[in-house]
Amino acid sequence: MAGASPLLLLSFLLLVSMAVADQCHDDDHAALVAIDTAMGSPYHFASWTPDSACCDWYDVDCDADTGRVIGLRVYQDTNMSGAIPDAIGNLTFLETLTLHHLPAISGAIPDSLATLSNLSELTISYTGVSGPSPDGAYLQLSHNNLSGAIPTEFAAVNFSYVDLSRNALSGDATSLFGAEKAIQHLDVSRNALNFDLSAVEFPEQLTYADLSHNAIHGSIPAQVATLAGLQQFNVSFNRLCGAVPTGGNMSRFDRYSYLHNKCLCGTPLTACRQRPVGYLH
């Protein structure tokens, strides 16, 4: 092609690019067909036909260069039922998985999702799934029926966004904390978490923290007042005691951020009682 004109070369490259984009890798095609079958071939997947490339199917996103499936986003279908298919774990290049507002989806989140090494955004919300929760860099698992403890393996995952709100998670959540963590948004509200908050360090980049409606005990670490970007902070409806930290951005949070705890005190709540002179523990 040494003598080819620039226009001809451009046309050739464009055709090659289009051909790659139209391709459907056999492994991805097989995985999607298995997903469709496992879910009873719902109307939502009506475009998933054998005579079309899977990259053209509704809810499916492919990489423009490789043609591999990198996204599966399924939204708002009250008729789609069954469990989340194990076959999703066969989409080995998957980066984004969204299953939102599928109330008839039930059962456990399959362990196969943990094998997706490229998965960076996982959203499973407003479904009927239950059981333990898997990990991912962007973790949105709110409004489900997830139960049990938050996996300690989360300590090794550098999340930036975590929403585990409105589930039935219990026990320790300290694996989500640490000054060096990248978490900016943390919502574990309305669960049954029970751990000592005074033993944790909040991520330095934290901007949003909602720990309300749990059974968290201990005291609020003074370190929270040093978080320069903190915009939202709510620890109401827990079992916390001690003085509310002051300084930094703490003045922006009103009493509703702290209500219904065991014995929190200090601004913006009632003043802490001074211990009598000579008081011993």
C-alpha positions in Angstrom: 0.0 0.0 0.0 3.0 2.2 -0.4 1.4 4.2 -3.3 -2.0 4.4 -1.8 -3.6 7.8 -1.5 -4.3 9.2 2.0 -8.0 9.0 1.3 -7.8 5.3 0.3 -5.7 4.6 3.4 -8.2 6.4 5.7 -11.1 4.5 4.1 -9.3 1.2 4.7 -8.6 2.0 8.3 -12.2 3.0 8.8 -13.5 -0.3 7.4 -11.1 -2.2 9.6 -12.3 -0.3 12.6 -16.0 -0.9 11.7 -15.3 -4.6 11.2 -13.8 -4.9 14.6 -16.6 -3.1 16.2 -19.2 -5.3 14.5 -17.4 -8.5 15.6 -18.8 -10.5 18.5 -16.3 -12.6 20.3 -17.4 -16.2 20.5 -16.8 -16.4 24.3 -18.8 -13.2 24.9 -21.6 -14.4 22.6 -21.9 -17.7 24.4 -21.9 -15.9 27.8 -24.7 -13.6 26.8 -26.8 -16.4 25.3 -26.4 -18.3 28.6 -27.5 -15.1 30.5 -30.5 -14.8 28.3 -31.4 -18.5 28.7 -30.9 -18.4 32.5 -33.3 -15.5 32.8 -36.0 -17.1 30.7 -35.3 -15.0 27.5 -37.2 -11.9 28.8 -38.7 -9.4 26.4 -36.0 -6.9 27.7 -33.5 -9.0 25.7 -35.6 -9.2 22.5 -32.8 -7.7 20.4 -30.5 -10.5 21.4 -31.0 -12.6 18.2 -28.6 -15.1 16.6 -28.5 -13.2 13.3 -27.1 -10.0 14.9 -23.7 -9.2 16.5 -23.8 -9.1 20.2 -22.2 -5.6 20.3 -25.4 -4.4 18.7 -27.6 -5.9 21.4 -29.6 -3.7 23.8 -27.9 -3.2 27.2 -24.5 -4.4 25.8 -21.5 -2.2 25.5 -18.4 -3.2 23.5 -14.9 -1.9 23.3 -14.5 -0.1 19.9 -11.0 -1.5 19.3 -11.3 -5.1 20.5 -15.0 -5.8 20.1 -15.0 -7.4 23.6 -18.1 -6.9 25.8 -17.1 -4.3 28.5 -20.5 -3.2 29.8 -23.8 -4.8 30.7 -26.5 -2.4 31.9 -30.0 -3.7 32.7 -32.5 -1.1 34.0 -36.1 -1.2 35.2 -37.9 -4.4 34.3 -40.4 -5.6 36.9 -41.0 -8.8 34.9 -37.4 -10.0 34.7 -37.1 -12.7 37.4 -34.7 -15.4 38.6 -31.2 -15.2 40.0 -28.3 -13.3 38.7 -26.7 -15.8 36.2 -23.3 -17.3 36.9 -22.6 -16.8 33.2 -21.9 -13.1 33.8 -18.6 -14.2 35.2 -17.7 -15.5 31.7 -17.7 -11.9 30.3 -14.0 -11.8 31.2 -13.5 -8.2 29.9 -16.5 -6.7 31.7 -15.8 -3.4 33.3 -19.3 -2.2 34.2 -22.2 -4.2 35.4 -25.5 -2.4 36.3 -28.6 -4.3 37.5 -31.0 -1.6 38.6 -34.7 -1.6 39.6 -35.2 -5.3 38.9 -37.4 -6.2 41.9 -38.1 -9.8 40.9 -34.5 -10.7 40.7 -33.6 -12.7 43.8 -31.1 -15.2 45.2 -27.4 -14.6 46.0 -24.9 -12.6 44.1 -22.8 -15.2 42.2 -19.3 -15.8 43.3 -18.3 -15.7 39.6 -18.4 -11.9 39.7 -15.3 -12.0 41.9 -13.4 -13.5 39.0 -14.0 -10.4 36.8 -10.6 -8.8 37.2 -11.5 -5.8 35.0 -14.7 -5.0 36.8 -14.4 -1.4 38.1 -18.1 -0.4 38.5 -20.7 -2.7 40.1 -24.2 -1.5 40.7 -26.9 -3.8 42.0 -29.7 -1.8 43.4 -33.5 -2.1 44.0 -33.5 -5.8 43.6 -34.4 -8.8 45.7 -30.9 -10.3 45.9 -29.6 -11.5 49.2 -26.5 -13.2 50.7 -23.0 -11.8 51.0 -21.6 -8.9 49.0 -18.7 -9.1 46.5 -16.1 -6.5 46.0 -15.4 -3.9 43.3 -13.8 -0.5 42.9 -17.1 1.3 42.6 -19.6 -0.5 44.8 -23.3 0.3 44.7 -25.4 -2.4 46.4 -28.1 -0.3 48.1 -31.7 -1.3 48.6 -31.2 -5.1 48.5 -31.5 -7.9 51.1 -27.7 -8.4 51.6 -26.9 -9.9 55.0 -24.0 -11.1 57.0 -20.6 -9.3 57.5 -18.8 -7.0 55.1 -15.9 -9.1 53.8 -12.6 -8.3 55.4 -11.1 -8.6 51.9 -12.5 -5.1 51.3 -9.4 -3.9 53.2 -7.4 -4.7 50.1 -9.7 -2.9 47.6 -9.1 0.8 46.9 -12.7 1.9 46.6 -13.7 5.4 45.6 -17.4 5.0 46.1 -19.3 2.7 48.4 -23.0 2.5 48.9 -24.2 -0.5 50.9 -27.2 1.3 52.4 -30.6 -0.3 53.2 -29.5 -3.9 53.5 -29.2 -6.2 56.5 -25.4 -6.2 56.8 -24.1 -6.8 60.3 -20.9 -6.9 62.3 -17.7 -5.0 61.6 -17.2 -2.4 58.8 -13.7 -1.2 59.8 -12.3 -2.7 56.6 -13.8 0.2 54.8 -11.9 2.8 56.8 -8.3 4.0 56.9 -6.7 7.4 56.3 -5.0 6.3 53.1 -8.1 4.9 51.6 -9.4 6.5 48.4 -13.1 6.5 49.4 -14.8 9.8 48.8 -18.4 8.6 49.2 -19.4 6.1 52.0 -23.0 5.1 52.8 -23.6 2.2 55.0 -26.8 3.6 56.6 -29.8 1.5 57.6 -28.1 -1.8 58.3 -27.2 -3.6 61.5 -23.5 -2.9 61.7 -21.9 -3.1 65.1 -18.3 -1.9 65.6 -16.2 0.6 67.6 -16.1 3.8 65.6 -13.4 5.3 68.0 -11.0 2.7 66.6 -11.1 3.8 63.0 -9.5 6.5 60.9 -11.7 8.2 58.2 -10.3 8.3 54.7 -8.6 11.7 54.1 -10.5 12.2 50.8 -13.9 11.6 52.3 -16.6 14.1 51.2 -19.8 12.1 52.2 -20.3 9.8 55.1 -23.6 8.3 56.2 -23.4 5.7 59.0 -26.8 6.4 60.4 -29.3 3.7 61.6 -26.9 1.0 62.8 -25.6 -0.2 66.2 -22.2 1.5 66.0 -20.7 2.2 69.4 -17.6 4.0 70.8 -17.0 7.7 70.1 -16.5 9.9 67.1 -12.8 10.2 66.3 -11.4 13.7 66.6 -9.7 13.1 63.3 -12.9 13.6 61.4 -12.6 17.4 62.0 -9.4 17.4 59.9 -11.2 16.2 56.7 -11.1 19.3 54.6 -13.5 18.1 51.9 -16.2 16.6 54.2 -19.6 17.9 53.1 -22.0 15.4 54.6 -21.7 13.6 57.9 -24.5 11.6 59.6 -24.0 9.2 62.6 -27.6 9.5 64.0 -29.5 6.5 65.4 -26.5 4.6 66.7 -25.0 3.9 70.2 -22.2 6.5 70.3 -21.0 8.4 73.3 -18.6 11.2 74.1 -18.1 14.7 72.8 -18.8 15.7 69.2 -15.5 16.8 67.6 -15.1 20.5 66.8 -13.2 22.5 64.3 -12.7 22.1 60.6 -16.0 21.6 58.8 -17.8 20.2 61.8 -19.8 23.5 62.3 -21.7 22.8 59.1 -23.4 19.7 60.6 -26.5 20.3 62.7 -28.0 18.3 65.6 -29.8 15.9 63.2 -26.5 14.4 62.2 -26.1 13.1 65.8 -29.6 12.5 67.2 -30.7 9.3 68.9 -27.3 8.1 70.2 -26.5 6.7 73.6 -24.7 9.7 75.1 -23.2 12.1 72.6 -22.8 15.6 73.8 -21.4 19.0 72.9 -22.1 21.4 70.1 -24.6 21.2 68.4 -26.1 18.9 71.1 -26.4 19.7 74.8 -23.3 20.5 76.6 -21.2 17.7 78.1 -21.4 17.3 81.8 -18.2 18.2 83.6 -17.0 15.4 85.9 -16.6 16.4 89.6 -13.2 17.2 90.9 -11.5 14.0 92.1 -13.6 11.8 89.8 -12.0 8.5 89.1 -12.9 6.0 86.3 
